[in-house]
Amino acid sequence: MAFVKITEQPSPYRHLEKMSVTELLTNINQEDKKVPGAIEKVIPQIEKLVIAAVDKMLAGGRLFYIGAGTSGRLAIVDASECPPTYGVSPDLVIGIIAGGKKAMTQPVEFAEDSLTQGWDDLKKHHINKKDVVIGIAASGTTPYVIAALKTCRQNGIITGCITNNPGSPLTGQADYPIAIAVGPEFVTGSTRMKSGTSQKLVLNMISTSVMVQLGRVEDNKMVNMQLSNEKLFDRGAKMLMEKLGISDYEKAKKLLIKHGSVKKAIEAA
């Protein structure tokens, strides 16, 4: 049976240009509501990938995301938010996009078509068997991502994937495939919509679950967050006041400044 891309199927909505703004917004919202339900169906697959990643990271490994276009940008965003949120090294969760930094803000022609560049980009980070690599592609047919995962597997590196087309070539190169069937897009083929939303949600689930499992969260608090602005200092001081029973805000803030993080301040106390 020939592989059919769900993501490229015609939108169930016609003549969008004739819709009122209210109709456009309502219909887009109706489609967006389908995303959480599609993700719920693949939670067991997400769980397997998270467990595999945690095992490797506890043994000194890293988590890599690799993608092109929207998928690559989402990979970079999720990876870049781990250090400030959880106080981990920027080298623990790494996002890679086809075409490099330039591709974050503008398209890089044919970057996603390379069969060698994905692996070359991973090698720049000295990828090894301790690591886990997650390929992200809505279509599941992006050569850059597929070839990178294939070479990872040839080198004994665990792979996962996030795609929106079940049975796509990408799933065949993933030890832990996640295929989220969100259906055709509101604008035919515009996978930055439901597909991109589903990828962002799953990346949130993966990175958050991994960080909790690695001990970077206590209770429901980001006790290891980087204190990089006044908002975070204020949040950290209030955490200390609650945790240590301190009634003096300035005293809590001084403790935070002295120790550098909520966790370290609590441990010192």
Steps between C-alpha positions, in 0.01 A plus 500: 500500500644839397588746776256792507584822685206599717664841541470567127135403464256777400357714775140410589424872474449669161514859377677639804521840330121529520486438876452781750769553764271338757455195277874473439583518869221262602596240240871518583410455865283199415798338330736587785270321745588173326866521598488399871282199417747382237786536748310309770496196271881489481586560867625138535749564217610830656549321833734243346713770342520703823607195701769415245628860500509523880695175526764628258518846659544357849798313357654821368327525162326790330172559319507629143213631288556532125262641240450734203277804454225535760599171665860614534395835645282327759796275585723803562234673710442203730870428545586865565243525779645214706802688645309804634206293624688213661854633549659231282793539264421617145677181393245268662207556261610612154285613209628481142334653194580435134673809365639612836424825685392681183214251462348614830368817338500432127486202265828346383448351155539122471647469853246230586590293193856410604567135582828573682469838672282375787764254615773760442310744723469236772870417477584863582367417847702178523187284493552156657322188628411666831271745321141487373396673176140597421422585138207736440316528167127545445517330161723218621684519167766770559830357364718703740324351803450145370864464394622638834297243697608221267866579559439528874358148506795372298721642774304347788328822606139482626253689282146632536280708275202734504297502179143556389481223243471145641700250297728765353864420408617692807324260738697218341825656621382559857539256787224695675264651238225747592247560222228755582215481249345845522350478151506745207585861576254792485713645221594196291855387574576780750658278764602795718137485620363182666811293429730767642274546802506128570880491472537789745268333751685168477838671534365672813394161633835337424731768638287568808467130587871445444596792725265387778648150479852646515413676826488855364155569652393477865130480581374711209772764513786591263753501783798489264393784267762754393446833676534707186246777564300673772190289437695181571670649806157595633364150430805339665476719810135409547586131460754533781254685721251217458750215532705635792222684683667838452270801541757760393510536119835684497661232717382231259631697205842543665517123559416444135771739382754342734438140389405554135192276484197402703626143532844601631346746745270231636787251530710758687215569739 
